[in-house]
């Protein structure tokens, strides 16, 4: 299949002809936020009169954007209908194109999950590849094949990619103008949302996780790859070239006898390099199978495992201290396949405290779901804007 660059401009659909009053838009967005509510609750939450709310419901019901899902008993004995987003609002497909597994989720715009699935990769892959492209295509094909009328229209596809994404929503890799999905052709007329995977994890932590309610923080991913997503003033920082947070490009090593090369820091601090050092230095013939096994043993008090986990925690702490010196976010969420393991946290905190300014550091509360939740949030927000704000 001929490779081609992906951009929102080439896939955007025209705005829907429907236009809505401000009260109808407010009701729709409120139901997206809370999941379901009665008319009295919506009147109270939005400050709308009963006639105004009734008119808004009529507007939204005309396109099946809201639906009744039950009845609630009030204090006076009266019943009130419970509303939620209707099937006419449609659904989205969210895909986490990860380094070891492709995960996908189909959901209504309010987050109700319709379908989930995974595709394992043949090996850990630090960059966009033909195999990742094929598995993304498989995920979309499976989602489309499983679609039933009650899901409503497909409004957007979001893909979190292991690459930087420019303002034109194109994937870019070091030394190459544009990365392409060689084996992925999205459905015609469906908007495609691309975002860097670590930025997606930061978005999820900001909306649902450890950083909820904070306007300034950084999410640091440590696993097979390393990366950072930063939110300042409530907005994701992407940078002029989409390269904000590309920690693998910090100069490393940096000394009078060494010449830094691209991605050598990731070569040193990534999970593969960690385990290579562990195996080379392990005192007997039973080294840990992988990083999960290493950290499990450390949690059980194994002295050899603790030595390596402490050293890795110090390395991660030095990385975070470098980031704090530039951004000073005040709060850091540590995630990724290795970073999200609680055994690492005390050593990271100790090293950051030794080297840098006061910074709160917590482990991700979302774990492996963070990236998928983040790209799902972006896809739903795009769909909402097209449906209601056009």
C-alpha positions in Angstrom: 0.0 0.0 0.0 1.4 3.4 -0.9 2.5 5.4 2.1 1.0 8.8 2.7 1.3 11.5 5.2 -1.6 12.0 7.6 -3.1 15.4 8.4 -6.3 16.7 9.8 -6.7 19.0 6.9 -7.0 16.2 4.4 -9.5 14.2 6.5 -11.7 16.9 8.1 -15.4 16.6 7.4 -17.5 19.7 6.7 -19.4 21.2 9.6 -22.8 19.7 10.2 -25.7 21.9 9.1 -27.4 21.9 12.5 -26.9 25.0 14.7 -27.8 25.2 18.3 -28.7 27.8 20.9 -26.2 28.5 23.7 -28.6 26.7 26.1 -28.6 23.5 24.0 -24.8 23.6 23.7 -24.6 24.0 27.5 -26.9 21.1 28.2 -25.0 18.9 25.8 -21.6 19.7 27.3 -23.0 19.3 30.8 -24.3 15.8 30.0 -20.9 14.9 28.5 -19.2 16.0 31.8 -21.5 14.4 34.3 -22.8 11.4 32.3 -26.5 11.7 33.2 -28.8 14.2 34.9 -32.5 15.0 35.4 -34.1 18.2 34.1 -34.3 19.8 37.6 -30.6 19.1 38.0 -29.7 20.6 34.7 -31.8 23.7 35.4 -29.9 24.1 38.7 -26.5 23.4 37.4 -26.8 25.6 34.3 -29.0 28.3 35.7 -31.7 27.7 33.1 -35.4 28.2 33.4 -37.7 25.3 32.8 -39.0 26.6 29.5 -35.5 27.4 28.3 -34.3 23.9 29.2 -37.4 22.3 27.5 -36.5 24.2 24.3 -32.9 23.1 24.5 -34.0 19.4 25.0 -36.2 19.7 22.0 -33.3 21.0 19.9 -31.0 18.1 21.0 -33.7 15.4 20.8 -34.4 16.3 17.2 -31.1 14.7 16.2 -31.1 12.1 18.9 -28.3 13.8 20.7 -30.0 13.2 24.1 -32.1 10.3 25.4 -34.1 9.3 28.4 -32.5 6.4 30.4 -34.8 6.1 33.4 -36.7 7.9 36.1 -35.6 9.5 39.4 -37.8 9.9 42.5 -37.8 13.4 43.9 -38.2 14.6 47.5 -41.8 15.6 46.8 -42.7 12.2 45.4 -42.6 13.3 41.8 -40.5 11.5 39.2 -38.1 13.1 36.8 -36.7 11.7 33.7 -32.9 11.0 33.6 -31.1 12.1 30.5 -27.8 11.2 28.9 -26.1 11.7 25.6 -28.0 9.9 22.8 -26.7 7.5 20.1 -27.2 10.2 17.5 -24.1 12.0 18.9 -22.1 9.0 17.8 -18.9 7.4 18.9 -15.1 7.6 18.6 -12.2 5.2 18.2 -9.2 5.8 20.4 -5.9 3.9 19.7 -2.7 3.8 21.8 0.1 2.9 19.3 2.4 1.7 22.0 6.0 0.3 22.0 4.9 -3.3 22.9 1.2 -3.4 22.4 -1.5 -1.6 20.4 -4.6 -0.9 22.5 -7.9 0.4 21.2 -11.2 1.5 22.7 -14.5 2.5 21.1 -16.7 4.7 23.2 -19.6 7.2 23.1 -18.7 10.8 23.5 -19.4 10.7 27.2 -16.9 7.9 27.7 -19.2 4.9 27.9 -17.1 2.1 26.5 -18.5 0.0 23.6 -15.5 -2.1 22.6 -11.9 -2.7 23.7 -9.1 -4.8 22.3 -5.3 -5.2 22.1 -2.7 -6.4 19.5 0.7 -7.5 20.8 3.8 -6.4 18.8 6.5 -8.9 17.9 9.0 -7.0 19.9 9.5 -3.7 21.8 9.7 -0.9 19.2 10.9 2.6 20.2 9.8 4.3 17.0 6.9 4.3 14.5 7.2 1.1 12.4 5.4 -0.8 9.6 4.2 -3.3 12.2 2.7 -0.6 14.4 1.0 0.8 11.3 -0.5 -2.5 10.4 -1.8 -3.1 13.9 -3.4 0.3 14.0 -5.1 -0.5 10.7 -6.3 -3.8 12.3 -7.7 -2.0 15.3 -9.7 0.4 13.1 -10.9 -2.5 10.9 -12.0 -4.5 13.9 -13.8 -1.5 15.4 -15.6 -0.8 12.1 -16.6 -4.4 11.6 -18.0 -4.5 15.2 -20.1 -1.3 14.8 -23.9 -1.7 15.2 -26.6 1.0 14.6 -26.9 1.8 18.3 -23.4 3.2 18.3 -24.5 6.0 16.0 -22.1 7.7 13.5 -18.3 7.4 13.8 -17.3 11.0 14.6 -13.5 10.8 15.0 -10.5 8.5 15.2 -7.7 9.4 17.7 -4.3 7.8 17.5 -1.6 8.3 20.1 1.8 7.8 18.4 5.4 7.3 19.6 6.6 10.3 17.7 6.4 14.0 17.8 3.5 15.7 16.1 3.7 19.1 14.5 1.0 21.7 14.4 -0.1 20.3 11.1 -0.9 17.0 12.9 1.9 15.2 11.0 4.2 12.7 12.7 7.8 13.7 12.5 10.9 11.7 13.3 14.6 12.8 13.8 16.4 13.2 10.5 13.2 12.7 8.4 10.7 15.3 7.3 7.6 13.2 7.9 6.7 9.8 9.3 4.0 8.0 7.3 1.6 5.2 8.1 2.5 2.9 5.3 -0.2 0.3 6.1 -3.0 2.4 7.5 -5.7 4.1 5.5 -8.3 5.8 7.7 -12.0 5.8 6.7 -12.9 8.5 4.2 -14.4 11.6 5.7 -13.7 10.8 9.3 -11.4 13.3 11.2 -8.1 11.8 12.3 -6.6 13.2 15.5 -2.9 12.5 16.1 -1.0 13.3 19.3 2.2 12.3 20.9 1.6 9.4 23.3 3.3 11.0 26.3 1.3 14.2 25.8 -1.9 12.0 25.8 -0.9 10.5 29.1 -0.4 14.0 30.6 -3.8 15.0 29.3 -5.4 12.0 31.0 -3.6 12.6 34.3 -4.8 16.2 34.2 -8.4 15.2 33.6 -8.7 11.9 35.5 -5.6 11.1 37.5 -2.9 12.3 39.9 -2.7 15.8 38.5 -6.5 16.5 38.4 -7.1 20.1 39.2 -3.5 21.3 38.8 -2.7 23.9 36.2 1.0 23.2 36.2 2.7 19.8 36.2 4.9 17.4 34.1 4.3 13.7 33.3 7.5 11.7 33.0 7.4 8.4 31.2 10.0 5.8 32.0 9.9 2.4 30.4 11.2 1.0 27.1 11.2 4.7 26.1 11.4 8.0 28.0 9.5 11.1 27.5 7.7 14.1 29.1 4.4 15.7 28.7 4.0 19.1 30.4 0.9 21.1 31.2 1.4 24.8 32.1 -1.4 27.2 32.7 -3.8 24.3 32.0 -2.5 23.8 28.4 -0.2 21.1 27.0 3.1 22.5 25.9 4.1 21.1 22.5 6.8 23.5 21.3 7.6 25.0 17.9 8.6 21.7 16.3 6.3 19.4 18.4 9.5 18.4 20.3 8.7 19.7 23.8 9.4 16.8 26.2 11.6 14.7 23.9 13.9 13.8 26.7 15.8 11.3 24.6 17.4 14.2 22.9 19.0 15.7 26.0 22.8 15.6 25.4 24.2 12.5 27.0 26.8 11.7 28.1 28.2 15.1 28.6 31.9 15.3 29.5 35.3 16.2 28.3 35.8 12.7 26.9 32.4 12.0 25.4 30.5 13.3 22.4 26.7 13.2 22.9 24.7 11.5 20.3 20.9 11.6 19.7 18.9 9.3 21.9 21.8 8.0 23.9 20.1 9.0 27.1 17.2 6.8 26.2 19.7 4.1 25.3 21.0 4.4 28.9 17.9 4.9 31.0 15.3 2.8 29.0 14.1 -0.6 30.3 16.3 -2.6 27.9 19.5 -1.0 29.0 18.5 -1.3 32.7 18.0 -5.0 32.3 21.3 -5.4 30.4 23.1 -3.9 33.3 21.2 -6.0 35.8 22.1 -9.2 34.0 25.7 -8.3 33.6 26.1 -7.5 37.3 23.8 -10.2 38.8 25.6 -12.2 41.6 24.1 -15.6 40.7 22.6 -17.6 37.8 19.0 -16.5 38.4 18.8 -13.0 37.1 15.3 -11.3 36.9 13.4 -12.2 33.7 12.4 -8.6 33.1 12.0 -5.2 34.8 8.7 -6.3 36.4 10.5 -9.3 38.0 13.3 -7.1 39.1 11.0 -4.6 40.9 9.0 -7.5 42.4 12.1 -8.9 43.9 13.1 -5.5 45.2 9.7 -5.1 46.8 10.3 -8.4 48.6 13.6 -7.1 49.9 16.1 -8.9 47.6 19.4 -7.1 48.3 20.7 -7.4 44.7 17.5 -6.2 43.2 17.3 -3.2 45.6 20.8 -2.1 44.6 19.7 -1.9 40.9 16.3 -0.3 41.7 18.0 2.3 43.9 20.5 3.2 41.2 17.8 3.4 38.6 15.7 5.6 40.9 18.7 7.9 41.2 19.1 8.0 37.4 15.4 8.9 37.0 15.7 11.5 39.7 18.6 13.1 37.9 16.6 13.2 34.7 13.7 14.9 36.6 16.0 17.4 38.2 17.2 18.4 34.8 13.5 19.0 33.7 12.7 20.9 36.9 15.7 23.2 36.3 14.1 24.2 32.9 10.4 24.1 33.6 9.9 24.1 37.4 6.4 22.6 37.2 6.2 22.1 41.0 4.5 18.7 40.5 5.6 15.6 38.6 3.6 12.4 37.8 5.9 9.4 37.2 4.5 6.9 34.8 5.4 4.3 32.2 6.1 0.6 32.5 8.9 1.2 35.0 8.2 4.7 36.3 4.7 3.7 37.5 6.1 1.0 39.9 5.9 2.4 43.5 9.1 0.8 44.6 11.0 3.3 42.5 9.4 6.4 44.0 11.4 6.9 47.3 14.7 6.9 45.5 13.5 9.3 42.8 12.2 11.7 45.4 15.5 11.5 47.4 17.6 12.3 44.4 15.4 15.2 43.2 15.5 16.6 46.7 19.2 16.5 46.7 19.7 18.1 43.3 16.8 20.4 42.7 14.1 22.7 43.9 11.2 21.5 46.0 9.0 19.4 43.7 6.1 17.0 44.6 6.5 13.7 42.8 3.7 11.0 42.7 3.2 7.8 40.8 0.5 7.7 38.1 -2.9 6.6 39.2 -3.9 5.6 35.7 -1.1 3.3 34.8 -1.3 1.7 31.4 -4.7 3.3 30.7 -3.3 6.9 30.7 -2.4 7.2 27.0 -5.6 5.6 25.8 -7.8 7.8 28.0 -5.9 10.9 26.9 -6.3 10.3 23.1 -9.9 9.3 23.8 -10.5 12.7 25.5 -9.0 14.5 22.5 -11.1 12.6 20.0 -14.3 13.2 21.9 -13.5 16.9 22.3 -13.0 17.2 18.6 -16.3 15.4 17.9 -18.1 17.6 20.4 -16.8 20.8 18.8 -17.9 19.6 15.4 -21.3 18.7 16.5 -22.2 21.5 18.8 -19.8 24.5 18.4 -19.8 24.6 14.6 
